[in-house]
C-alpha cells in the first residue's frame, strides 16, 4: 500500500465495498433457485491510521461453500485442517474488494483469518473486531 490516504479515498473505498456487496448478492438470486438466502449481511470496518488502511471483514460461512472447506462426519468442518483453505478463501475475498488511494488500487494483504460462531458479537465495534482477530 502506497500513497497518502485521504477522506476522499476512504469515501471511495467505502462505496466500493457497498457496490461489491450489492453485486455479490443480486435480488435475482432469490428467483433463480439459488441455495443462498435472499439477504446475507456482511460486517466490516475500514480504518486509516499512519498512512495505512486496515479492513476487517466478517464473511458468513455460507458464502465460503465454493472453497471446499475440509469436512468430517456428516458435514462438520474439520477444524484441525481448515486453516489452509480458510486462508485461501480470505485471500480470494480480499481480491474481490477494491480499495484505492488517490486513484491507485491498494494491494490486499491477508494477515489473520478466524472462524467464529454466527452468534459471536465481536464485530459490534472496530476495537472488538480487531481484538477478536
C-alpha positions in Angstrom: 0.0 0.0 0.0 1.5 3.3 -1.0 0.5 6.9 -1.1 -1.4 9.0 1.5 -4.9 8.1 2.4 -7.4 10.9 2.3 -11.0 11.2 3.3 -12.0 11.3 -0.3 -10.2 8.0 -1.0 -11.8 6.5 2.2 -15.2 7.5 0.9 -14.4 5.9 -2.5 -13.3 2.7 -0.6 -16.5 2.5 1.4 -18.6 3.0 -1.7 -16.6 0.3 -3.5 -17.3 -2.1 -0.6 -21.1 -1.3 -0.7 -21.1 -1.7 -4.5 -19.3 -5.0 -4.4 -21.8 -6.3 -1.7 -24.7 -5.3 -3.9 -23.2 -7.0 -6.9 -22.4 -10.1 -5.0 -26.0 -10.6 -3.8 -28.4 -9.5 -6.6 -32.1 -9.8 -6.0 -32.4 -12.3 -8.9 -30.6 -14.9 -6.7 -33.9 -15.5 -5.0 -35.8 -16.2 -8.2 -33.1 -18.4 -9.8 -33.3 -21.2 -7.3 -30.0 -20.3 -5.5 -29.2 -22.1 -2.2 -28.3 -18.7 -0.7 -30.8 -16.9 1.5 -32.3 -13.7 0.0 -30.2 -11.5 2.2 -26.7 -12.1 3.7 -25.4 -9.3 5.9 -21.7 -8.6 5.7 -20.0 -6.8 8.6 -16.8 -4.8 8.2 -14.7 -1.8 9.3 -12.2 0.4 7.4 -9.7 2.4 9.4 -7.0 4.7 8.2 -4.0 5.0 10.5 -0.4 6.1 9.9 -1.0 6.2 6.1 -2.2 2.6 6.1 -5.7 1.2 5.5 -6.9 -1.6 7.7 -10.0 -3.5 6.5 -11.7 -6.0 8.8 -14.5 -8.1 7.2 -16.7 -10.8 8.6 -17.9 -13.2 5.9 -20.7 -15.7 6.7 -19.7 -19.3 6.3 -22.5 -19.8 3.7 -20.5 -17.6 1.3 -17.5 -19.9 1.6 -19.2 -23.0 0.2 -17.3 -22.8 -3.1 -14.0 -23.1 -1.4 -14.5 -26.8 -0.4 -13.5 -26.4 3.3 -12.5 -29.7 4.7 -15.3 -31.6 6.5 -15.6 -34.7 8.6 -18.5 -36.8 9.6 -21.9 -35.7 8.4 -20.8 -32.3 7.1 -19.0 -30.8 10.1 -16.0 -28.6 9.5 -12.7 -30.3 10.1 -11.3 -27.6 12.4 -7.9 -29.3 12.6 -7.4 -29.0 8.9 -9.4 -25.9 7.9 -6.7 -23.2 8.1 -5.1 -23.5 4.7 -8.4 -23.4 2.8 -9.7 -20.6 5.1 -6.6 -18.5 4.2 -7.1 -19.2 0.5 -10.8 -18.1 0.8 -9.7 -14.9 2.7 -7.2 -14.1 0.0 -9.7 -14.6 -2.7 -12.3 -12.4 -0.9 -9.6 -9.7 -0.4 -9.1 -9.6 -4.2 -12.8 -9.0 -4.7 -12.8 -5.9 -2.5 -11.2 -2.9 -4.2 -9.6 -0.2 -2.1 -8.0 2.8 -3.8 -5.8 5.7 -2.6 -5.6 8.7 -5.0 -7.0 6.6 -7.8 -4.4 3.8 -7.4 -5.6 0.4 -6.3 -4.2 -0.8 -2.9 -2.9 -4.4 -2.9 -4.7 -6.6 -0.3 -2.7 -8.5 2.3 -4.4 -11.2 4.3 -3.0 -11.2 7.8 -5.4 -13.1 10.0 -8.4 -15.4 9.5 -10.6 -16.9 12.1 -13.8 -18.9 12.3 -16.4 -17.7 14.8 -20.0 -18.6 15.6 -22.8 -16.7 14.0 -23.9 -15.6 17.5 -20.5 -14.0 18.2 -20.8 -10.2 18.7 -17.2 -9.3 18.3 -18.0 -7.2 15.2 -20.1 -4.8 17.2 -17.2 -2.2 17.1 -13.9 -1.8 15.3 -11.9 -2.3 18.5 -13.7 -5.5 19.5 -13.4 -6.9 15.9 -9.7 -6.2 15.9 -9.2 -7.8 19.3 -11.2 -10.9 18.1 -8.8 -11.3 15.2 
